[in-house]
């Protein structure tokens, strides 16, 4: 899914989200996939990875996966299980440039390294 405006998710979503601005996962929201956005606020659950400038996990929020961000905020009661990389501004911008140049391949497509996975 691609969005040029703010996105709020209160239901179940399976797949990847690329947003130019903000993404919010509400208390009843469940996302299974990856999110690439400017600002991510989680009150529900994310199973997967996110690459954002700012990631906020609110008291009832949970991320199971990986985070790449400039700023990571986990409020009391928020849960995070996985790996995180918090970059300085110039490192994060370089990472964003690298992500834009990556070739997208479908899941389970064979590559020289084996089976692709996200």
RAURFEN-V931804 format. One record per residue. RES is the residue in one small letter. SS is DSSP state (helix for helix, strand for strand, loop for the rest). PSI is psi in degrees with one decimal (999 if undefined). OMEGA is omega in radians with two decimals (* if undefined). Layout:
res:RES ss:SS psi:PSI omega:OMEGA
res:RES ss:SS psi:PSI omega:OMEGA
This chain:
res:x ss:loop psi:136.3 omega:3.10
res:x ss:strand psi:134.5 omega:-3.12
res:x ss:strand psi:134.0 omega:3.07
res:x ss:loop psi:-2.8 omega:3.13
res:x ss:loop psi:177.7 omega:3.11
res:x ss:loop psi:143.5 omega:-3.09
res:x ss:strand psi:131.3 omega:3.10
res:x ss:strand psi:126.5 omega:-3.08
res:x ss:strand psi:119.5 omega:3.09
res:x ss:loop psi:-5.3 omega:-3.13
res:x ss:loop psi:-157.2 omega:3.13
res:x ss:strand psi:134.4 omega:3.11
res:x ss:strand psi:124.8 omega:3.07
res:x ss:strand psi:115.7 omega:-3.12
res:x ss:loop psi:-173.9 omega:-3.07
res:x ss:loop psi:145.7 omega:-3.14
res:x ss:strand psi:129.5 omega:3.01
res:x ss:strand psi:119.1 omega:-3.09
res:x ss:strand psi:138.5 omega:3.12
res:x ss:loop psi:-22.9 omega:-3.08
res:x ss:loop psi:-119.5 omega:-2.99
res:x ss:strand psi:146.0 omega:3.02
res:x ss:strand psi:131.8 omega:3.08
res:x ss:strand psi:130.6 omega:3.03
res:x ss:strand psi:112.6 omega:-3.09
res:x ss:loop psi:174.3 omega:-3.09
res:x ss:loop psi:-32.7 omega:-3.13
res:x ss:loop psi:7.8 omega:-3.12
res:x ss:loop psi:140.4 omega:3.08
res:x ss:strand psi:119.7 omega:3.13
res:x ss:strand psi:129.6 omega:3.07
res:x ss:strand psi:96.9 omega:-3.09
res:x ss:loop psi:-156.9 omega:-3.14
res:x ss:loop psi:153.3 omega:3.13
res:x ss:strand psi:130.1 omega:3.05
res:x ss:strand psi:112.7 omega:-3.07
res:x ss:strand psi:172.6 omega:3.08
res:x ss:strand psi:-48.5 omega:-3.07
res:x ss:strand psi:127.2 omega:3.14
res:x ss:strand psi:125.5 omega:3.10
res:x ss:strand psi:125.3 omega:-3.06
res:x ss:strand psi:118.6 omega:2.98
res:x ss:loop psi:-19.7 omega:3.13
res:x ss:loop psi:-132.1 omega:-3.07
res:x ss:strand psi:140.8 omega:3.01
res:x ss:strand psi:121.6 omega:3.03
res:x ss:strand psi:101.9 omega:-3.11
res:x ss:strand psi:-151.8 omega:-3.07
res:x ss:strand psi:158.8 omega:3.05
res:x ss:strand psi:142.6 omega:3.06
res:x ss:strand psi:107.5 omega:-3.03
res:x ss:strand psi:158.4 omega:3.03
res:x ss:strand psi:-47.6 omega:-3.12
res:x ss:strand psi:131.7 omega:3.05
res:x ss:strand psi:123.9 omega:3.10
res:x ss:strand psi:125.1 omega:3.04
res:x ss:strand psi:113.2 omega:-3.10
res:x ss:loop psi:172.6 omega:-3.00
res:x ss:loop psi:-35.8 omega:-3.14
res:x ss:loop psi:3.7 omega:-3.07
res:x ss:loop psi:157.8 omega:3.14
res:x ss:strand psi:136.2 omega:2.99
res:x ss:strand psi:127.7 omega:2.97
res:x ss:strand psi:102.3 omega:-3.12
res:x ss:strand psi:-143.2 omega:-3.08
res:x ss:strand psi:150.5 omega:-3.14
res:x ss:strand psi:132.6 omega:2.94
res:x ss:strand psi:119.9 omega:-3.05
res:x ss:strand psi:166.8 omega:2.99
res:x ss:strand psi:-33.4 omega:-3.09
res:x ss:strand psi:130.3 omega:3.13
res:x ss:strand psi:123.3 omega:-3.12
res:x ss:strand psi:122.5 omega:3.07
res:x ss:strand psi:111.8 omega:-3.14
res:x ss:loop psi:159.7 omega:3.12
res:x ss:loop psi:126.6 omega:-3.11
res:x ss:loop psi:-16.7 omega:3.07
res:x ss:loop psi:152.5 omega:-3.10
res:x ss:strand psi:140.1 omega:3.07
res:x ss:strand psi:123.2 omega:3.10
res:x ss:strand psi:115.1 omega:3.14
res:x ss:strand psi:-149.2 omega:-3.11
res:x ss:strand psi:146.5 omega:3.08
res:x ss:strand psi:147.1 omega:3.03
res:x ss:strand psi:119.3 omega:3.12
res:x ss:strand psi:117.8 omega:-3.06
res:x ss:loop psi:155.2 omega:2.91
res:x ss:loop psi:165.6 omega:-3.06
res:x ss:helix psi:-53.2 omega:-3.07
res:x ss:helix psi:-32.7 omega:3.10
res:x ss:helix psi:-40.3 omega:-3.13
res:x ss:helix psi:-43.6 omega:3.14
res:x ss:helix psi:-37.4 omega:3.08
res:x ss:helix psi:-42.4 omega:3.12
res:x ss:helix psi:-41.8 omega:3.12
res:x ss:helix psi:-41.7 omega:3.10
res:x ss:helix psi:-43.4 omega:3.14
res:x ss:helix psi:-40.2 omega:-3.13
res:x ss:helix psi:-36.3 omega:-3.12
res:x ss:helix psi:-27.2 omega:-3.11
res:x ss:helix psi:-7.8 omega:3.13
res:x ss:loop psi:141.8 omega:3.08
res:x ss:loop psi:130.1 omega:3.13
res:x ss:loop psi:130.4 omega:3.08
res:x ss:loop psi:145.0 omega:-3.14
res:x ss:loop psi:152.3 omega:3.05
res:x ss:loop psi:147.4 omega:3.11
res:x ss:loop psi:10.0 omega:3.04
res:x ss:loop psi:134.2 omega:-3.12
res:x ss:strand psi:137.1 omega:3.07
res:x ss:strand psi:178.6 omega:3.12
res:x ss:loop psi:-29.2 omega:-3.11
res:x ss:loop psi:-10.7 omega:-3.09
res:x ss:strand psi:-141.7 omega:-3.14
res:x ss:strand psi:132.6 omega:-3.13
res:x ss:loop psi:142.9 omega:3.06
res:x ss:loop psi:154.8 omega:3.11
res:x ss:loop psi:999 omega:*
